[in-house]
Amino acid sequence: MRVLRWMLLVVAAWGGAANAQSPDTALANAWNTLCAGAAPGSPLANRCAEIFAGGPNSRERAAGGNFLGEIPGQGRAATRDGAPDDDALRTDLGAGWSVFASADTGRLKRRDGTNEAPFDGDTGALSAGVDWAPAANWQLGLVANHTRDELDFLGSDGSLRTDFTGLIAMGGWSISDRFALDAYAGRLQGDYRVRRAIDFTLLSGVSIDTVANASIDAERNLAGLGLTWSIPAGAWEWQLGAGVDWQRTHLDPYSETGGQGLALVVPGRIITSRRGRLDAALARNFSASWGVWQPMLRLGWRHEFANPARPLTVTFVNDGNATPIRFNTDDADPAWGEAGLGAVFIFTGGHSAFIELRQRFGHDFLQERLLSVGWRMELP
């Protein structure tokens, strides 16, 4: 009977470890174990003594004030849409060389969620490149891209800043007057600058208000394939599109500095996104003395096939036993919509431009609005 009872306890303990908890719960349950590994007199040992003497719910208060939910939220900055703007790839200028540039700027808002902290954010990208159309139905290009995200977490003074820079190769093939195939692939090098606030007050009167900082190297690989079907009807035109976008971001492991003994060690991570897309756009051509302009209304549907919830394990820098604090990220929303309103302008003299405002809708927790503009010039 004793052996059976011991086996049941082992199985129960193993099952509890296998099922990752929320960040706050995982840390609150781990204080006793991780504090045992703190060297006497170290900053972590001092924090542990304050927590143990802090009064009722001191472990929960201290856990909540470490804001571990901001760590899985770093993955959301790794999965922004990275495809070049479709309008920047247009092939209606004829054969030859051309140069182009585009920029976008937008706002991000994350709400709800269980394990990932809410935030407000700004996002933006700059692109410049050259392409060559060896024939009227082919286009090859190379673009330099710089992308940045700035997230400010709502529950604390924590923040995340990212920058990625690299090259993207592109190609387009007009299969016929109505069908076009385009593809892209690229690699970007980046870095994350993390500021995790630590802020809690115990009933004993002890208050901790500090910051832990880190800088992380990252690499992003991306690729995509799309098919567009154009259906003209006089001055009107329907455009139906389908495609897939793949992205993988590798974050190096890092150790925080500062934090008054509560700095963390965070392992390296690979975050993969694989999205399908369907789009329907209605456009109308208007002629003018300077050229042609084409206002366009676009509706789209996106489906995420990857990036599920997964466990993340962190440890404290000053914990000699490296006690694992294990918790889950949140699941990605599997499907949402996107609406866009814009226009393409084709000028005389081999110039064209586009502008588009896009809005995400129907997403479980993320709001996004993006304004994109671009210019293309045909070379003589």
C-alpha atoms as a printed R data frame, in Angstrom:
    type eleno elety resid chain resno       x      y       z
1   ATOM     1    CA   MET     A     1   0.000  0.000   0.000
2   ATOM     2    CA   ARG     A     2   2.833  2.399   0.845
3   ATOM     3    CA   VAL     A     3   4.497  1.640  -2.485
4   ATOM     4    CA   LEU     A     4   1.229  2.285  -4.345
5   ATOM     5    CA   ARG     A     5   0.688  5.566  -2.488
6   ATOM     6    CA   TRP     A     6   4.252  6.652  -3.291
7   ATOM     7    CA   MET     A     7   3.764  5.822  -6.981
8   ATOM     8    CA   LEU     A     8   0.530  7.845  -7.113
9   ATOM     9    CA   LEU     A     9   2.281 10.825  -5.560
10  ATOM    10    CA   VAL     A    10   5.094 10.618  -8.109
11  ATOM    11    CA   VAL     A    11   2.630 10.400 -11.009
12  ATOM    12    CA   ALA     A    12   0.657 13.360  -9.657
13  ATOM    13    CA   ALA     A    13   3.793 15.446  -9.224
14  ATOM    14    CA   TRP     A    14   5.007 14.568 -12.717
15  ATOM    15    CA   GLY     A    15   1.630 15.447 -14.226
16  ATOM    16    CA   GLY     A    16   1.606 18.797 -12.445
17  ATOM    17    CA   ALA     A    17   5.046 19.638 -13.796
18  ATOM    18    CA   ALA     A    18   4.077 18.593 -17.310
19  ATOM    19    CA   ASN     A    19   1.084 20.944 -17.378
20  ATOM    20    CA   ALA     A    20   2.510 24.437 -17.506
21  ATOM    21    CA   GLN     A    21   0.736 27.066 -15.406
22  ATOM    22    CA   SER     A    22   0.106 30.768 -15.844
23  ATOM    23    CA   PRO     A    23   3.207 32.938 -15.225
24  ATOM    24    CA   ASP     A    24   1.974 34.359 -11.898
25  ATOM    25    CA   THR     A    25   0.879 30.991 -10.525
26  ATOM    26    CA   ALA     A    26   4.083 29.263 -11.619
27  ATOM    27    CA   LEU     A    27   6.271 31.822  -9.844
28  ATOM    28    CA   ALA     A    28   4.095 31.990  -6.714
29  ATOM    29    CA   ASN     A    29   4.378 28.224  -6.318
30  ATOM    30    CA   ALA     A    30   8.154 28.221  -6.846
31  ATOM    31    CA   TRP     A    31   9.375 30.762  -4.269
32  ATOM    32    CA   ASN     A    32  10.222 28.172  -1.609
33  ATOM    33    CA   THR     A    33  12.280 26.029  -3.985
34  ATOM    34    CA   LEU     A    34  14.098 28.787  -5.857
35  ATOM    35    CA   CYS     A    35  14.891 30.745  -2.681
36  ATOM    36    CA   ALA     A    36  16.651 27.671  -1.305
37  ATOM    37    CA   GLY     A    37  19.243 28.120  -4.047
38  ATOM    38    CA   ALA     A    38  19.974 31.777  -3.258
39  ATOM    39    CA   ALA     A    39  23.408 32.423  -1.765
40  ATOM    40    CA   PRO     A    40  23.187 33.907   1.770
41  ATOM    41    CA   GLY     A    41  23.433 37.701   1.629
42  ATOM    42    CA   SER     A    42  22.802 37.850  -2.131
43  ATOM    43    CA   PRO     A    43  20.184 40.259  -3.558
44  ATOM    44    CA   LEU     A    44  17.902 37.283  -4.326
45  ATOM    45    CA   ALA     A    45  18.222 36.002  -0.739
46  ATOM    46    CA   ASN     A    46  17.262 39.474   0.521
47  ATOM    47    CA   ARG     A    47  14.174 39.540  -1.711
48  ATOM    48    CA   CYS     A    48  13.219 36.043  -0.531
49  ATOM    49    CA   ALA     A    49  13.501 37.063   3.139
50  ATOM    50    CA   GLU     A    50  11.272 40.077   2.478
51  ATOM    51    CA   ILE     A    51   8.695 37.934   0.679
52  ATOM    52    CA   PHE     A    52   8.596 35.259   3.405
53  ATOM    53    CA   ALA     A    53   8.111 37.963   6.060
54  ATOM    54    CA   GLY     A    54   5.785 40.039   3.906
55  ATOM    55    CA   GLY     A    55   2.441 38.931   5.305
56  ATOM    56    CA   PRO     A    56  -0.577 37.223   3.694
57  ATOM    57    CA   ASN     A    57  -0.425 36.611  -0.058
58  ATOM    58    CA   SER     A    58   3.144 37.928  -0.228
59  ATOM    59    CA   ARG     A    59   4.203 35.199  -2.666
60  ATOM    60    CA   GLU     A    60   1.300 36.013  -4.995
61  ATOM    61    CA   ARG     A    61   1.949 39.772  -4.756
62  ATOM    62    CA   ALA     A    62   5.631 39.340  -5.562
63  ATOM    63    CA   ALA     A    63   4.873 36.949  -8.408
64  ATOM    64    CA   GLY     A    64   2.374 39.342  -9.990
65  ATOM    65    CA   GLY     A    65   4.823 42.221  -9.640
66  ATOM    66    CA   ASN     A    66   7.466 40.387 -11.691
67  ATOM    67    CA   PHE     A    67   5.292 40.637 -14.813
68  ATOM    68    CA   LEU     A    68   6.452 37.361 -16.335
69  ATOM    69    CA   GLY     A    69   3.534 37.566 -18.773
70  ATOM    70    CA   GLU     A    70   5.511 40.138 -20.737
71  ATOM    71    CA   ILE     A    71   8.014 37.453 -21.782
72  ATOM    72    CA   PRO     A    72   5.703 35.277 -23.942
73  ATOM    73    CA   GLY     A    73   4.319 38.529 -25.367
74  ATOM    74    CA   GLN     A    74   7.699 39.041 -27.035
75  ATOM    75    CA   GLY     A    75   6.613 36.430 -29.551
76  ATOM    76    CA   ARG     A    76   3.867 38.682 -30.909
77  ATOM    77    CA   ALA     A    77   6.475 41.143 -32.156
78  ATOM    78    CA   ALA     A    78   8.104 38.220 -33.964
79  ATOM    79    CA   THR     A    79   5.049 37.384 -36.084
80  ATOM    80    CA   ARG     A    80   3.999 40.626 -37.714
81  ATOM    81    CA   ASP     A    81   3.165 40.357 -41.407
82  ATOM    82    CA   GLY     A    82   6.500 40.520 -43.200
83  ATOM    83    CA   ALA     A    83   5.464 40.222 -46.845
84  ATOM    84    CA   PRO     A    84   6.391 43.062 -49.217
85  ATOM    85    CA   ASP     A    85   3.434 45.206 -50.237
86  ATOM    86    CA   ASP     A    86   1.659 43.617 -53.176
87  ATOM    87    CA   ASP     A    87   1.215 46.977 -54.876
88  ATOM    88    CA   ALA     A    88   4.978 47.550 -54.743
89  ATOM    89    CA   LEU     A    89   5.384 44.455 -56.948
90  ATOM    90    CA   ARG     A    90   3.050 45.537 -59.735
91  ATOM    91    CA   THR     A    91   4.268 44.707 -63.237
92  ATOM    92    CA   ASP     A    92   2.274 47.159 -65.332
93  ATOM    93    CA   LEU     A    93   5.199 49.429 -66.327
94  ATOM    94    CA   GLY     A    94   6.536 47.107 -69.028
95  ATOM    95    CA   ALA     A    95   9.921 45.487 -69.532
96  ATOM    96    CA   GLY     A    96  13.136 47.037 -68.214
97  ATOM    97    CA   TRP     A    97  14.606 48.244 -64.914
98  ATOM    98    CA   SER     A    98  12.851 50.220 -62.216
99  ATOM    99    CA   VAL     A    99  13.493 51.363 -58.653
100 ATOM   100    CA   PHE     A   100  10.946 51.604 -55.883
101 ATOM   101    CA   ALA     A   101  10.502 52.544 -52.253
102 ATOM   102    CA   SER     A   102   7.701 52.029 -49.752
103 ATOM   103    CA   ALA     A   103   6.939 52.743 -46.124
104 ATOM   104    CA   ASP     A   104   4.287 51.727 -43.655
105 ATOM   105    CA   THR     A   105   3.351 52.834 -40.178
106 ATOM   106    CA   GLY     A   106   0.715 51.463 -37.860
107 ATOM   107    CA   ARG     A   107  -0.689 50.865 -34.413
108 ATOM   108    CA   LEU     A   108  -0.982 47.586 -32.494
109 ATOM   109    CA   LYS     A   109  -3.170 46.860 -29.470
110 ATOM   110    CA   ARG     A   110  -3.288 43.594 -27.549
111 ATOM   111    CA   ARG     A   111  -6.091 42.941 -25.087
112 ATOM   112    CA   ASP     A   112  -7.461 39.880 -23.249
113 ATOM   113    CA   GLY     A   113  -5.351 36.736 -23.040
114 ATOM   114    CA   THR     A   114  -4.449 34.577 -20.035
115 ATOM   115    CA   ASN     A   115  -0.668 34.266 -20.052
116 ATOM   116    CA   GLU     A   116   0.461 37.180 -22.210
117 ATOM   117    CA   ALA     A   117   0.455 40.787 -21.043
118 ATOM   118    CA   PRO     A   118  -1.621 43.408 -22.913
119 ATOM   119    CA   PHE     A   119   0.186 46.209 -24.716
120 ATOM   120    CA   ASP     A   120  -0.113 49.202 -27.007
121 ATOM   121    CA   GLY     A   121   2.406 49.414 -29.810
122 ATOM   122    CA   ASP     A   122   3.712 51.224 -32.865
123 ATOM   123    CA   THR     A   123   5.014 49.404 -35.908
124 ATOM   124    CA   GLY     A   124   6.668 50.510 -39.108
125 ATOM   125    CA   ALA     A   125   8.825 49.466 -42.045
126 ATOM   126    CA   LEU     A   126  10.925 51.059 -44.774
127 ATOM   127    CA   SER     A   127  11.792 49.311 -48.048
128 ATOM   128    CA   ALA     A   128  13.808 50.296 -51.086
129 ATOM   129    CA   GLY     A   129  14.837 48.160 -54.002
130 ATOM   130    CA   VAL     A   130  15.378 47.556 -57.670
131 ATOM   131    CA   ASP     A   131  13.687 45.158 -60.053
132 ATOM   132    CA   TRP     A   132  14.130 43.990 -63.582
133 ATOM   133    CA   ALA     A   133  11.495 42.864 -66.019
134 ATOM   134    CA   PRO     A   134  13.326 40.848 -68.689
135 ATOM   135    CA   ALA     A   135  10.005 40.538 -70.514
136 ATOM   136    CA   ALA     A   136   6.549 42.030 -70.120
137 ATOM   137    CA   ASN     A   137   5.317 39.011 -68.151
138 ATOM   138    CA   TRP     A   138   8.332 38.524 -65.826
139 ATOM   139    CA   GLN     A   139   9.707 40.536 -62.938
140 ATOM   140    CA   LEU     A   140  12.662 39.908 -60.607
141 ATOM   141    CA   GLY     A   141  13.597 42.185 -57.724
142 ATOM   142    CA   LEU     A   142  15.719 42.697 -54.637
143 ATOM   143    CA   VAL     A   143  14.619 44.916 -51.774
144 ATOM   144    CA   ALA     A   144  16.333 46.139 -48.610
145 ATOM   145    CA   ASN     A   145  13.906 46.137 -45.684
146 ATOM   146    CA   HIS     A   146  14.005 47.657 -42.210
147 ATOM   147    CA   THR     A   147  11.225 46.829 -39.731
148 ATOM   148    CA   ARG     A   148  10.695 48.056 -36.197
149 ATOM   149    CA   ASP     A   149   8.166 47.483 -33.409
150 ATOM   150    CA   GLU     A   150   7.713 49.391 -30.157
151 ATOM   151    CA   LEU     A   151   5.481 47.761 -27.540
152 ATOM   152    CA   ASP     A   152   4.549 49.367 -24.218
153 ATOM   153    CA   PHE     A   153   2.974 46.952 -21.725
154 ATOM   154    CA   LEU     A   154  -0.121 48.300 -20.012
155 ATOM   155    CA   GLY     A   155   0.275 46.686 -16.585
156 ATOM   156    CA   SER     A   156   3.742 48.063 -15.897
157 ATOM   157    CA   ASP     A   157   6.520 50.335 -17.133
158 ATOM   158    CA   GLY     A   158   7.867 47.438 -19.191
159 ATOM   159    CA   SER     A   159   8.531 47.800 -22.918
160 ATOM   160    CA   LEU     A   160   9.927 45.987 -25.937
161 ATOM   161    CA   ARG     A   161  11.751 47.513 -28.903
162 ATOM   162    CA   THR     A   162  12.700 45.487 -31.985
163 ATOM   163    CA   ASP     A   163  14.614 46.261 -35.172
164 ATOM   164    CA   PHE     A   164  15.137 43.953 -38.157
165 ATOM   165    CA   THR     A   165  17.127 44.733 -41.305
166 ATOM   166    CA   GLY     A   166  17.833 42.528 -44.295
167 ATOM   167    CA   LEU     A   167  17.232 41.654 -47.935
168 ATOM   168    CA   ILE     A   168  14.212 40.110 -49.640
169 ATOM   169    CA   ALA     A   169  14.275 38.603 -53.134
170 ATOM   170    CA   MET     A   170  11.058 38.797 -55.133
171 ATOM   171    CA   GLY     A   171   9.702 37.415 -58.356
172 ATOM   172    CA   GLY     A   172   6.521 37.753 -60.392
173 ATOM   173    CA   TRP     A   173   5.140 35.942 -63.424
174 ATOM   174    CA   SER     A   174   2.079 37.045 -65.367
175 ATOM   175    CA   ILE     A   175   0.821 33.668 -66.513
176 ATOM   176    CA   SER     A   176  -1.787 35.325 -68.737
177 ATOM   177    CA   ASP     A   177  -3.712 38.589 -68.917
178 ATOM   178    CA   ARG     A   178  -5.758 37.418 -65.943
179 ATOM   179    CA   PHE     A   179  -3.477 35.283 -63.781
180 ATOM   180    CA   ALA     A   180  -0.274 36.318 -61.997
181 ATOM   181    CA   LEU     A   181   2.003 34.380 -59.654
182 ATOM   182    CA   ASP     A   182   4.361 36.107 -57.210
183 ATOM   183    CA   ALA     A   183   6.846 34.865 -54.614
184 ATOM   184    CA   TYR     A   184   9.349 36.257 -52.145
185 ATOM   185    CA   ALA     A   185  12.005 34.992 -49.732
186 ATOM   186    CA   GLY     A   186  14.381 36.808 -47.411
187 ATOM   187    CA   ARG     A   187  16.407 36.948 -44.237
188 ATOM   188    CA   LEU     A   188  16.546 39.749 -41.677
189 ATOM   189    CA   GLN     A   189  18.942 40.246 -38.769
190 ATOM   190    CA   GLY     A   190  17.539 41.926 -35.695
191 ATOM   191    CA   ASP     A   191  17.736 42.754 -32.049
192 ATOM   192    CA   TYR     A   192  15.299 43.073 -29.160
193 ATOM   193    CA   ARG     A   193  15.682 45.587 -26.327
194 ATOM   194    CA   VAL     A   194  13.684 44.395 -23.337
195 ATOM   195    CA   ARG     A   195  12.710 46.416 -20.286
196 ATOM   196    CA   ARG     A   196  10.865 44.341 -17.661
197 ATOM   197    CA   ALA     A   197   9.538 46.366 -14.759
198 ATOM   198    CA   ILE     A   198   9.460 44.761 -11.281
199 ATOM   199    CA   ASP     A   199   7.001 46.524  -9.015
200 ATOM   200    CA   PHE     A   200   5.237 45.128  -5.927
201 ATOM   201    CA   THR     A   201   4.390 46.156  -2.392
202 ATOM   202    CA   LEU     A   202   3.933 43.680   0.472
203 ATOM   203    CA   LEU     A   203   1.630 44.105   3.463
204 ATOM   204    CA   SER     A   204   4.730 44.383   5.644
205 ATOM   205    CA   GLY     A   205   5.458 47.698   3.913
206 ATOM   206    CA   VAL     A   206   8.349 46.444   1.779
207 ATOM   207    CA   SER     A   207   8.176 47.888  -1.725
208 ATOM   208    CA   ILE     A   208  10.278 46.942  -4.750
209 ATOM   209    CA   ASP     A   209  10.263 49.221  -7.791
210 ATOM   210    CA   THR     A   210  13.052 48.472 -10.250
211 ATOM   211    CA   VAL     A   211  13.788 47.414 -13.832
212 ATOM   212    CA   ALA     A   212  15.534 44.423 -15.437
213 ATOM   213    CA   ASN     A   213  17.010 45.004 -18.893
214 ATOM   214    CA   ALA     A   214  18.215 42.778 -21.712
215 ATOM   215    CA   SER     A   215  19.378 42.951 -25.312
216 ATOM   216    CA   ILE     A   216  18.657 39.972 -27.568
217 ATOM   217    CA   ASP     A   217  20.027 39.046 -30.992
218 ATOM   218    CA   ALA     A   218  17.479 37.596 -33.405
219 ATOM   219    CA   GLU     A   219  17.166 36.315 -36.955
220 ATOM   220    CA   ARG     A   220  14.041 36.199 -39.111
221 ATOM   221    CA   ASN     A   221  13.528 34.102 -42.254
222 ATOM   222    CA   LEU     A   222  10.444 34.650 -44.356
223 ATOM   223    CA   ALA     A   223   8.945 33.434 -47.609
224 ATOM   224    CA   GLY     A   224   5.644 33.471 -49.416
225 ATOM   225    CA   LEU     A   225   3.751 32.510 -52.549
226 ATOM   226    CA   GLY     A   226   0.612 34.064 -54.006
227 ATOM   227    CA   LEU     A   227  -1.724 33.767 -57.007
228 ATOM   228    CA   THR     A   228  -3.905 36.641 -58.287
229 ATOM   229    CA   TRP     A   229  -6.836 36.380 -60.695
230 ATOM   230    CA   SER     A   230  -7.963 39.609 -62.363
231 ATOM   231    CA   ILE     A   231 -11.465 39.854 -63.857
232 ATOM   232    CA   PRO     A   232 -11.998 43.069 -65.865
233 ATOM   233    CA   ALA     A   233 -15.506 44.376 -66.494
234 ATOM   234    CA   GLY     A   234 -15.274 47.604 -68.434
235 ATOM   235    CA   ALA     A   235 -13.702 50.252 -66.229
236 ATOM   236    CA   TRP     A   236 -14.175 47.969 -63.223
237 ATOM   237    CA   GLU     A   237 -11.922 45.117 -62.179
238 ATOM   238    CA   TRP     A   238 -12.230 42.306 -59.661
239 ATOM   239    CA   GLN     A   239  -9.015 40.911 -58.177
240 ATOM   240    CA   LEU     A   240  -9.131 37.580 -56.331
241 ATOM   241    CA   GLY     A   241  -6.023 36.348 -54.560
242 ATOM   242    CA   ALA     A   242  -4.793 33.414 -52.504
243 ATOM   243    CA   GLY     A   243  -1.443 32.664 -50.935
244 ATOM   244    CA   VAL     A   244   0.621 31.485 -48.008
245 ATOM   245    CA   ASP     A   245   3.194 33.382 -45.902
246 ATOM   246    CA   TRP     A   246   5.806 31.603 -43.777
247 ATOM   247    CA   GLN     A   247   7.987 33.210 -41.147
248 ATOM   248    CA   ARG     A   248  10.438 31.855 -38.573
249 ATOM   249    CA   THR     A   249  12.098 34.050 -35.950
250 ATOM   250    CA   HIS     A   250  14.951 32.746 -33.801
251 ATOM   251    CA   LEU     A   251  15.581 34.587 -30.513
252 ATOM   252    CA   ASP     A   252  18.919 33.957 -28.805
253 ATOM   253    CA   PRO     A   253  18.977 33.076 -25.081
254 ATOM   254    CA   TYR     A   254  19.586 36.025 -22.790
255 ATOM   255    CA   SER     A   255  20.198 37.033 -19.190
256 ATOM   256    CA   GLU     A   256  18.750 40.204 -17.721
257 ATOM   257    CA   THR     A   257  20.770 42.771 -15.822
258 ATOM   258    CA   GLY     A   258  19.553 44.820 -12.864
259 ATOM   259    CA   GLY     A   259  16.355 43.775 -11.129
260 ATOM   260    CA   GLN     A   260  17.709 43.871  -7.529
261 ATOM   261    CA   GLY     A   261  18.200 40.105  -7.459
262 ATOM   262    CA   LEU     A   262  15.145 39.261  -9.574
263 ATOM   263    CA   ALA     A   263  16.835 39.207 -12.998
264 ATOM   264    CA   LEU     A   264  15.962 36.221 -15.198
265 ATOM   265    CA   VAL     A   265  17.655 33.817 -17.583
266 ATOM   266    CA   VAL     A   266  15.438 33.212 -20.633
267 ATOM   267    CA   PRO     A   267  16.232 30.385 -23.093
268 ATOM   268    CA   GLY     A   268  16.450 30.748 -26.845
269 ATOM   269    CA   ARG     A   269  13.201 30.360 -28.755
270 ATOM   270    CA   ILE     A   270  12.038 29.681 -32.287
271 ATOM   271    CA   ILE     A   271   8.680 31.220 -33.206
272 ATOM   272    CA   THR     A   272   7.087 30.018 -36.440
273 ATOM   273    CA   SER     A   273   4.103 31.494 -38.236
274 ATOM   274    CA   ARG     A   274   2.490 29.940 -41.308
275 ATOM   275    CA   ARG     A   275  -0.496 31.864 -42.616
276 ATOM   276    CA   GLY     A   276  -2.918 31.294 -45.442
277 ATOM   277    CA   ARG     A   277  -4.637 34.248 -47.062
278 ATOM   278    CA   LEU     A   278  -7.596 34.886 -49.331
279 ATOM   279    CA   ASP     A   279  -8.370 38.348 -50.725
280 ATOM   280    CA   ALA     A   280 -11.054 39.910 -52.868
281 ATOM   281    CA   ALA     A   281 -10.644 43.442 -54.213
282 ATOM   282    CA   LEU     A   282 -12.825 45.682 -56.353
283 ATOM   283    CA   ALA     A   283 -11.116 48.455 -58.320
284 ATOM   284    CA   ARG     A   284 -12.121 51.022 -60.911
285 ATOM   285    CA   ASN     A   285  -9.905 52.741 -63.478
286 ATOM   286    CA   PHE     A   286 -10.153 56.493 -64.047
287 ATOM   287    CA   SER     A   287  -8.249 58.271 -66.801
288 ATOM   288    CA   ALA     A   288  -6.812 61.753 -66.387
289 ATOM   289    CA   SER     A   289  -4.443 64.021 -68.271
290 ATOM   290    CA   TRP     A   290  -1.555 62.938 -66.026
291 ATOM   291    CA   GLY     A   291  -2.263 59.194 -66.284
292 ATOM   292    CA   VAL     A   292  -4.586 56.630 -64.652
293 ATOM   293    CA   TRP     A   293  -5.659 56.173 -61.070
294 ATOM   294    CA   GLN     A   294  -7.339 53.107 -59.621
295 ATOM   295    CA   PRO     A   295  -9.144 53.287 -56.254
296 ATOM   296    CA   MET     A   296  -9.513 49.879 -54.637
297 ATOM   297    CA   LEU     A   297 -11.501 48.262 -51.831
298 ATOM   298    CA   ARG     A   298 -10.071 45.021 -50.458
299 ATOM   299    CA   LEU     A   299 -11.439 42.394 -48.042
300 ATOM   300    CA   GLY     A   300  -9.317 39.493 -46.855
301 ATOM   301    CA   TRP     A   301  -9.281 36.447 -44.617
302 ATOM   302    CA   ARG     A   302  -6.233 35.115 -42.772
303 ATOM   303    CA   HIS     A   303  -5.689 31.709 -41.157
304 ATOM   304    CA   GLU     A   304  -2.804 30.807 -38.851
305 ATOM   305    CA   PHE     A   305  -1.672 27.206 -39.238
306 ATOM   306    CA   ALA     A   306   1.211 27.361 -36.719
307 ATOM   307    CA   ASN     A   307   2.341 29.207 -33.562
308 ATOM   308    CA   PRO     A   308   0.308 27.255 -30.954
309 ATOM   309    CA   ALA     A   309   0.606 27.729 -27.194
310 ATOM   310    CA   ARG     A   310   3.798 26.195 -25.853
311 ATOM   311    CA   PRO     A   311   5.617 26.030 -22.521
312 ATOM   312    CA   LEU     A   312   8.360 28.503 -21.660
313 ATOM   313    CA   THR     A   313  10.834 27.928 -18.814
314 ATOM   314    CA   VAL     A   314  12.832 30.703 -17.146
315 ATOM   315    CA   THR     A   315  15.190 30.745 -14.157
316 ATOM   316    CA   PHE     A   316  16.574 33.433 -11.863
317 ATOM   317    CA   VAL     A   317  20.132 34.603 -12.463
318 ATOM   318    CA   ASN     A   318  21.026 34.396  -8.760
319 ATOM   319    CA   ASP     A   319  19.383 31.012  -8.123
320 ATOM   320    CA   GLY     A   320  22.242 28.542  -7.790
321 ATOM   321    CA   ASN     A   321  19.852 25.628  -8.290
322 ATOM   322    CA   ALA     A   322  18.392 27.104 -11.500
323 ATOM   323    CA   THR     A   323  14.853 26.253 -10.360
324 ATOM   324    CA   PRO     A   324  12.664 26.151 -13.487
325 ATOM   325    CA   ILE     A   325   9.660 28.501 -13.632
326 ATOM   326    CA   ARG     A   326   7.508 26.939 -16.334
327 ATOM   327    CA   PHE     A   327   4.405 28.534 -17.853
328 ATOM   328    CA   ASN     A   328   2.480 28.619 -21.104
329 ATOM   329    CA   THR     A   329   2.197 31.145 -23.876
330 ATOM   330    CA   ASP     A   330  -1.277 31.791 -25.304
331 ATOM   331    CA   ASP     A   331  -2.647 30.185 -28.440
332 ATOM   332    CA   ALA     A   332  -2.602 32.257 -31.611
333 ATOM   333    CA   ASP     A   333  -5.983 33.302 -33.018
334 ATOM   334    CA   PRO     A   334  -6.553 30.838 -35.876
335 ATOM   335    CA   ALA     A   335  -8.561 33.172 -38.146
336 ATOM   336    CA   TRP     A   336  -9.370 36.842 -38.636
337 ATOM   337    CA   GLY     A   337 -10.231 39.373 -41.330
338 ATOM   338    CA   GLU     A   338  -8.544 42.344 -42.951
339 ATOM   339    CA   ALA     A   339 -10.037 45.314 -44.812
340 ATOM   340    CA   GLY     A   340  -8.154 47.758 -46.997
341 ATOM   341    CA   LEU     A   341  -8.957 50.972 -48.829
342 ATOM   342    CA   GLY     A   342  -6.393 52.402 -51.212
343 ATOM   343    CA   ALA     A   343  -5.458 53.569 -54.673
344 ATOM   344    CA   VAL     A   344  -2.810 53.002 -57.346
345 ATOM   345    CA   PHE     A   345  -1.646 55.886 -59.545
346 ATOM   346    CA   ILE     A   346   0.095 55.350 -62.898
347 ATOM   347    CA   PHE     A   347   1.656 58.557 -64.208
348 ATOM   348    CA   THR     A   348   3.062 59.417 -67.591
349 ATOM   349    CA   GLY     A   349   6.840 59.183 -67.802
350 ATOM   350    CA   GLY     A   350   7.155 55.753 -66.174
351 ATOM   351    CA   HIS     A   351   6.163 56.572 -62.597
352 ATOM   352    CA   SER     A   352   3.571 54.921 -60.353
353 ATOM   353    CA   ALA     A   353   2.527 55.156 -56.715
354 ATOM   354    CA   PHE     A   354   0.175 53.516 -54.246
355 ATOM   355    CA   ILE     A   355  -1.415 54.252 -50.893
356 ATOM   356    CA   GLU     A   356  -3.491 51.908 -48.721
357 ATOM   357    CA   LEU     A   357  -5.033 51.925 -45.257
358 ATOM   358    CA   ARG     A   358  -5.522 48.417 -43.791
359 ATOM   359    CA   GLN     A   359  -7.470 47.397 -40.713
360 ATOM   360    CA   ARG     A   360  -7.508 44.012 -38.988
361 ATOM   361    CA   PHE     A   361 -10.912 42.882 -37.677
362 ATOM   362    CA   GLY     A   362 -12.414 39.842 -35.967
363 ATOM   363    CA   HIS     A   363  -9.159 38.966 -34.166
364 ATOM   364    CA   ASP     A   364  -9.511 37.510 -30.661
365 ATOM   365    CA   PHE     A   365  -6.971 39.777 -28.979
366 ATOM   366    CA   LEU     A   366  -4.964 41.877 -31.449
367 ATOM   367    CA   GLN     A   367  -6.024 45.093 -33.168
368 ATOM   368    CA   GLU     A   368  -3.886 46.473 -35.993
369 ATOM   369    CA   ARG     A   369  -4.180 49.440 -38.331
370 ATOM   370    CA   LEU     A   370  -1.545 50.106 -40.996
371 ATOM   371    CA   LEU     A   371  -0.977 52.876 -43.548
372 ATOM   372    CA   SER     A   372   1.274 52.006 -46.521
373 ATOM   373    CA   VAL     A   373   2.617 54.263 -49.279
374 ATOM   374    CA   GLY     A   374   5.019 53.589 -52.132
375 ATOM   375    CA   TRP     A   375   6.561 54.963 -55.302
376 ATOM   376    CA   ARG     A   376   8.043 53.280 -58.357
377 ATOM   377    CA   MET     A   377  10.120 54.840 -61.163
378 ATOM   378    CA   GLU     A   378  10.970 53.162 -64.446
379 ATOM   379    CA   LEU     A   379  14.597 53.666 -65.471
380 ATOM   380    CA   PRO     A   380  15.406 54.777 -69.016
